[in-house]
Amino acid sequence: MADNTAKTIDPHYELVSAEDHGPHEPLKNQYTPHDADSARNSSKNNLAGFDSDSPKRSRRTFSRLKWRITALLSKFRLQGALVPFRSTRAWMQRNEEVPIVKDRIAALLTTLIHIPAIAGVITLSFYIFKNYYIGKELQGPPNYDIEKKLGIQFAAKLMELFIVLSLSSILFAMIRHEFIIGEGVPYGALVAGQQITDISFLWSKEFLTVLTGKFSRFWKKLAFIVTIFIFTILALGASSLSATVMMPQEGDWRAGGSLIWSNSTYDEIFPLILSENNTIGSACNVTGNSLCPSWEWDVLEHQLVAKLPTSSRIVDGIIGPRPPRNVVLSGATTLSKLFIDVREKVFNRNSPNHTVASMPHFVPSDACVLSSLDWELASDAASKTGNYRFNLYSKIQHLLTAPQPMTHTRCHRSSMNADDLTEPSFPDFRSWEYPTINITSDDITDWMSETLPDLETPEVFWFSPESDMAANASVGVIVAVPTDDTDQPIDVYGCMIDARWVSATLTGDAVSLLSEGYPAFSDALATSLGGSWILSPTYGQKTQIQPSFAKYLNPFDSRSNHTVIHEMLLTSGIWTSKGSGSRSEKHLEAILGVLATNGLARSAPNTSAITTLADPSGEWWKNFMPQNGKVFGPGGNPYAITTEDQAKYFGTEMETWLTGYAFADNSLTMLGAMGVFYVYVAFVVAFSIWSIWTGITSSSWESVPELLALSLTEQDAAQKMRSLDEDAFMKENYCIAVEDNQLRLRTTQGSVPMENRVKPNEFYG
């Protein structure tokens, strides 16, 4: 009977030996199988904790409750917690233990090792995909953001440790399953569980043994390789990904807003041809009417033009200050900020080759400011219902996109005698270097012949450029002033203005009722290097300013008894009543540029924004908040306007943005990090189902030291340590086998016989 049994066993296993680690050919004397009688006697010696084939218990039993507690604590590396409850003498004299138990409750308890990391992923998913807004500071006591961030980093490290612990537990369970069922695994698989935190493991000798080693099935080998690779990547990224998803993002968040319309069409507000029809008419021949294009000229004079005489002048080696870049002007209900960049190259050599001026149009300015005021009232109304989320922020912005006027102005001065009038010189707008060009026109010639011979005060003449010059210039202007030069007593400034409607993002301040906007590529550097935007026909929409509109930029002021430009020439020091002055072309460009820009911003004097609430007595505030239950996003339409008027009138959208901390899924980085965590969750769920289904658990061989301790019981420790230095040791497959009711670490070239495999619920020495 023994002979028949021996013939059926081709594979063999043997003691790990320091003498010889190469592959062994099967020898008759290497393993002596048990016959049926000896097998039965042997099974009697292996006293099971519970025999499933018999209703009677064996002589030796073990406490399942104790096992479950031990298995759970071992997963968390907390075995030391049981030390106070053990009998020291019994612990030192213990001879046998149950290494493997089949108990689904214990298996269920051991899956709790994955709960901390899984709970972290679920919690983060809730906040991130819900888009949870925190506020201007992290939650908790104020002014402790640094300490709070340190706490978040500590929590991220804990999550990393739990993820690595979970991955190691899964990998050791997979290895142990192959390790004890008698199939054997390569040496590299034994150490993989504790080396996945080191990326270098993927190109180490240990991992090479997994790639080249033998498994009982090819799909098992493939599964081990893929799992080890994925777990190593997950363990490597656990730290950075945890910190990424757990740290709230500080940024700008869309907090609603509103759609808003005006009571005029787009073409009425932003006409491509400005004429007298875009004004209230002859009433604008004099100053003082808030509906006229020249309104607020006196503010421009006091805040800008009065600063020009000392602008960038060098006196006793000291350079005077540049003129203001911003001037605040008022409209019917709100304020707008005009910005100007005067053509001066004393401070900044990148100053433009022309004078640039721009400001928001007062119609979208009113829409932006008034709707932002309504939003803040809506936020207060929401807080009364318990919704305080948008009352906490470090910065708030109300934005609106709309066209705004932008002008470029360039002048050239030429001197002449009244008895010998010549054609005035103008800058050629067909080239951004602006060479001078003489323009011949009957209207210009007639005006010069009538005005210049008896010139005593400054005179202004507006005209429309003709032919190809009109493609780059919106209006031309001649300013003639008398001088104290007896040879050439007349200075003639030939100027060109290019005006466009350029799309810009306006910001509205509900407190100061102020709006401001800066078109793209409007700064000094962009307009001075590589060419000017005025040469690009696609930059905004060019508008033509007819003389019938332009004349209202220079009305008569009864207080000073001068025209507006006359008064500004005196204030700026370009010209004095005695005929002297700075004769600065650049400063005249500033005067003409701001007057033209201010006039264009008032091109629709009878237009206003529609700000009547549609439901003032109801929950009107909800239309200003993000719609459809979202935390972040655009608002709705809170104002009373019919569908027909919406299609006809100019409409835009005010966007409200808050700066603060939030969890959000608004970036690929965040989505990618959560995707990696979901891969981890998928592995945990699959493993947990398999573990509970099989019910197999163990608290043995959870680490490399435990495996080393098992191997050291086989032979002299010194011989064992010497064997670790040899490459042949790493090429072997290893398994756990039972001999004489003792567990032994064995090398194997095939399957271990069933009677020598470790069985669940049995005691072994």
PyMOL commands that set and color helices and strands:
alter all, ss='L'
color gray80, all
select helices_A, chain A and resi 2-7+36-45+64-75+79-85+88-92+104-130+145-180+187-195+199-203+205-212+218-246+266-269+276-278+282-285+297-303+305-307+362-383+389-391+442-454+467-471+524-528+533-535+547-553+564-572+585-600+620-624+643-648+668-694+704-712+717-723+727-730+754-756
alter helices_A, ss='H'
color red, helices_A
select strands_A, chain A and resi 13-15+100-102+133-135+185-186+249-262+273-274+314-315+318-319+326-330+335-341+355-358+395-416+425-427+436-438+459-463+475-482+490-509+514-517+541-542+544-545+556-557+562-563+609-610+651-662+696-698+733-739+742-748
alter strands_A, ss='S'
color yellow, strands_A
deselect
rebuild
show_as cartoon
